């Protein structure tokens, strides 16, 4: 019917075409009779979503030629939707923040302080040198194992100790809360938990990818808190402009405040972190075992995960763990780490495949754009992902280190300006590498 199609076209401007296609165009029009529109939905979640985001617009936007509002009725799989019955079936859930790990404090966070901007900024925030909301949002991004979650939990603990009402939550938990809120008709309870606060802290926001309903709820939550001047802190594995399948209006809001990169700690610092965590787990490590762990698990997150697994699997260890025993108990994790380890060769192959060229074209002397652009991006990834020295990258590409520095700067500048020539290939490359 024309009125329904006109409504969908109009809503695309407000909700976005992706949202309309997923939640509204997928509704089946059964019939239209005397001012009543009958729609069939996939499940109660879709019906509740409609009632939450669309129903209040109907009196003005879904009307007959006479001006009389058209009433919408729902069925699910051909059976009438009974709203009262649905609300009785599901018990309203509680919406709690994610647990905070005991060791996640500022005192336990080891870093080269002068080189860790997120640590410096959050430290000022919790010591009240920087008022809440001065930078809003604070968006921290970096690879797994760089300490993002530790910092976010430490910030939550420090602010709560001062009496601030915080809500720390991972993106996957936020999504789970939204789904349960819709299904149980408890959206208001969820919103009270996520909005009746002073500080909202969300970890792993890249996991909101393709979660349309969750993004819609996050958008309104963000606006509510930001307008009220309440602090929002976010963390992700990539910069905002490299987020995949997240609405542009959300990405732009993530960039409103301050965006800070965080790097994986250098090798020497990883060893210190490993030793300190081993002490807290009462698990003595020999030099031989430490060397084995750091060589097998380059990613700090995997390194600590392996250490904690070893402590769990050897609960009765009285003294230093024998290397062969450790290898036996960590065999599954070492095999997994070997499969996922990122190397310069893997980067080169992925970049070449993305651009449809050979790795020899990237490493060769050709200066055409078809070869130079992939080369610049490959150099940038070797620097950003693997933290390779410029001289070592230059040796790999048979280029002077100054050429490498220039290439890396060019890619960074292109990303900051959101140039599609850099942005789009990097999205594809990152997806392939992950």
N, C-alpha and C positions, 0 to 999 in steps of 0.2 A: 504494500500500500504506500501511497505517495507520502503521507504524513510521517510514517515510520522512517522511510528513506531520507526525508528532509531532516528529521531529528538526528539521524546517524551522521549525515554530512556536517550538520552544525556542531555536533559534539566532537568531531575530529579536530576542530580548532581549539577546543578546550582540553580534551583528554589525550589527543594525539591519535593518529591513524592506527598505530600498532595496538593501542589499548582498545579502540573501538572494534577493530577486526577480531581481536581475541575474545572480548567479553560480550559484545553486542551483536555483531554481524553473525556470530555463531548461533545466536538464538533463532529458533525456527518459528516463523509466523504460521500459526495453525489456521486462524480465521479472524476476520474483522466484522463485527456485527453490532449495529446500532450504538456506536460510541464505545464499544468494548473490543480491546485488542487481546488476543489470546496467544501467548508465547510459550514455547516448550524449551526448557533449559536442560543442560547436561547433568547438573546436580544442584543441591541446595546452596553450595558455595557461590555458584554463578547467580542464583536468585538473590542471595543476600548482598552480593557485590552490587547488583543492579539497584536494589533498594537503598543502599548506602550512598552511591555516587550519582544516580540518575533520577530516582523517584521524585526528589524535590524540584527537579527542573520541568517535570511533565506538565503541570498546570499552565505554564507559559509556552512550552515548546512542542507539546503534542496535543493539538486541538483540532476539532472539526472545522469546516468552513464557516459554521455558524458561531464559532468561538467557544463552543462547549468542549471542556477537557475530555480527552479519551482515556478511559480507565483501562489499566493493564492487568491482566490475569496470567498467572503462571501455572505451568504443569511441569513435571519432571518425568521424562520417558513416557509421556502420554497420561500420567496420573496427576490429578490436581494437587498443587502444593498447599499443604496445610501448615501455615506459619505457627499457629498455636501448638500444634502437635510437635513440630520440629523443635521449638524452644523447650519442650518438656523432655525430649529425648536426650539432649546433650546437657550435661552439668557444666555450668560456667567454670572455666579453668582459672587458675591463678597465673599471673604474669610476673615472674621474678627475673631479676638480672642474673647474668651468668656468674658462677662462683669465681672468686679471686684466689689465685695460687698463693700459698703462704710465703714462698720465697720472692714473689714479685713485689719488691720494694725499691725505692731509690737507692737505699744503702747497698742493696745486693746487685744493683746494675753497674756492671763494669764497662767503662768506655773511655776513650780518649776525649776528655771533656771539651777541650777547645775545638774538636772536630765534629762534635755531635750537637747540631743545632736543635733537634727536637728535645733532647735531654735538657739543654740550657733553657729553652723556652718553657717547657713544662715545669722545670724546677722553679723558675721565677713565678709561674702561675700558682703553684702550691705554697710558695713562701710569701704570697701576697705582694710580691714586688711588682707583679703585673696583674691588674684587675681582671676579673672574669669578664669575657666578652670583648676584650681589647682587640683580639684577632678572632674573627668568627666566620666560618669555622676554622679550626686548626686541622689541617689535612697532612698526615704523615704517610709517606710511601717508601717502600724498599723491599728487597727480596726476603723470602722466608728465612728466619734465623737471624735477622738484623736487630731484633729486640723490640719490635713495635708493640706486641701484646704485653710484654713485660712493662714497658713504659706506661701503657694505657691502664693496666691494672694498678701500678704504683701510684699513678695520678689519682685514680678512683679512691684508693685507700687513704692517701694523704688528705684529699679534700673531705672525705667522709669523717676523718678524724677531727676536722675543723667544724663539723656539724653541717656540712653542705650535703644537700640531697642529690645524689648521683645515680645514674642508671647506666651500668656497663653491660654491654650486650654484643655478642657476635652476630654477624649478618645472618647466618643460618638460623640462629635462635630467634632473631627478630622476625624472620620469615615464618618460622614455625608458629610464633605467637599470633601473627596476622592471620594465618590460615585457621588456627583454632578459634580465634576471635570471631571470624566470619561464620564459621560452621556452628558455633554455639550462640551466636547473637550477642557476643560480649565485647563488641568493639569499644564501647565506652569505657569498660573496665581496663582494656588494654591501653587506650589512650590516656587514661588517668595515670597508669604506670609509667608510660613513656613520655608524658608531657607535664605532669605535675611534679616537676623536678627543677633543679638549678643547673645541672650539667648532664648532657647526654653524650655518652662515649660509645661509639660503634666500631668494632674491629672487623677487618676483612670485607670492606664494602664492595670489593670486586665480585663477591659472591651474590650480589643482588642482580647479576646479569640474567636477563630473560625472565625475571620474576616481576611481571607487570603489576599485579595487584599489590605486591609489597612495595614496589617503587612508588605507586600512587599514594599509599599510606605514609611512606617515608617523606614524600614531597610535602604533604600537609603538615606532618610533624615538624619537619625542618622549618617550614615557614612560620609556624606557630611559635617555636622556640626562638628563632632568629629575630622575629619582630619584637618579641618581649625582651631581647637583649640577653638571653640565657645562653650559656656557653655550650658549643657543640665541638666535639673532638672526634676525628675520623682517622682510620688507618686502612691502608690498602697495599697490595703488592706492586701497583703501578700508579703513575701520575694520573690526575683526573682525565686529561685528554686522551689517554690510552685505555680507558675503561671500555669494555666491550658490551654492547647491547644493554646499555643503561641510558635512559632518556636524557636528551640534551639539556632539558630544563634542570635536571638534577646535577648533571656534570657542571653546568655553569654555576650553580649554587655552591658546589664543592670548591670552586675557585674564588669565591667571594672574599675569603679571609686570607690566610697565609698557607702556602704549600711548601712543605719541608721534606727533602729527601733524607733517607737514613741508609747507611751502607752496612754491609756485613763486617764484623770486626776483623782486623788483621790476624794472621796466624798466631802470633805471639799472645795476643789478647784472648784468642780462642782457648789456648792452653791454660791460661789463668782462670778463665770461666769454667773450664772443664774440671780443674783441680778444686775450685771452690764448691762446685755443685757436687762433686764426689765426696767432699768432706761433709756436706749437709746430709748426704745419703749414707754416711758411715761406710763408704766403700773405698778402701785403700787401693791406689793405683801404682803399679810399677812404671818406671820410665818406658819400658818395653811396651806395656799395654797402652800407655798414653800415646806413644808414637803410632801404634796400630790403629787406635780409634781416630786420631786426627787425620791419618792418611786415608782411611776408608770413608769417613764421613766429613766431606768438605763443608757441607752446609751445617751451620751451628745448630739449627733446629733438629736435624737428623742426628747430630753428634750427641746432644743432650737426651734425645729420645732413646738412642742406643745405650747411653749410660744408665738411664732410668730403667730400661728393660733389663739390663744386666743386674741391677740391684734387686729388681723384682724376681728375676729368675734364680738368683743366688741369695736368698734371704738369710742364710746361715753363715755367710762368709765371715770368718774371724780375722783373716789377714789378707795380704795382697793376693789378688786373683791371678791364677796361672794363665798365661797367654793362650795356650791351647784350649783350655776350658772356656775362656771368654770367646774364642773363635767359634767353638761348638755351639754355645748358647746364642750367639749373635749371627749365625749363618744366614738366617732368613733376611735379616736387616742388611747385612753386607751385600747379599745378592741383589736386593732391591735397590740399594744405593748405587751399585755398579751399573745397573740398568738405566738409572735416571741421571747419572752424573753428566754435567754439561761440559763440553770441551770446545776448543777453537774449531776443530774439524766438524763438530756437530753444527756449530753456528754457521760455518761456511757452506755446508751442504744445505742447510735450511734456507739460507738467504738465496743461494743459487736456484733452488727448487721454486722458491716464491717468485723470482724474476724470470724463470724459464731459461736460465743460462747454465754454463758449466762453472765449476769452482775454479778451473784454470783461467776463465775469463775474469774472475774477481782478482786472482793473484797475478794476472798478467800485466802487460804494460799499456793495454788499450786505455784511451782517455775519452772515449765516447760516453755520453750520458748513460747508455744502456749498460756500461761497465763501471763507470765512476760512481754512480749512485749506489748500486749494491755494495761496492767496495767501501764507501763511506759508512753505510749502515752496518756492515760486518765489523769494521773497525770500532764503531761506536758500541756495538754489543759486546765485543771482546773486552772493551774497557769497562762498561757498565755492569755486565753480568759476571765477568770473571776477574775483574780488577787487575787485569794484566798491565804491567808497566808499558809506557809508550814505546820504549826501546824494543821490548819483546814483541809488541804488536808490529812495529816497523820491520823487525827481522822476519816475522811470519809473512808479511805482505811485500817484502823486499822494497821497503820505502823508508825514507828518513823519518825520524821520530817527530820532527816538526810538521811533516805532512800528515802524520797520524793525528796530532793535536789539532790541526786545522780541520781535519775531517770530522773529528768528534764534536768540535765546537759548532760546525756547520749543521750537523744533525740535531744537536740540542737547540740551536736557534730555530731550525725548521719546526721542531716539535712545539716550542714556545709560541710560535706564530701560527700553529695548527695548519701547516702546509700539507696538503693532501699527498704530495709526492713522497713525504717522509712518513706521515701519520698512517696512511692506509697500508703500505707494505709492512710497517712495524707491527701493526695489529695482527696481520696474517702470520708474520714470523713468530711473534710472541705466542700466538695460539698453537702453532706447530711445535714450538719448543716446550710448551707446557704439557 
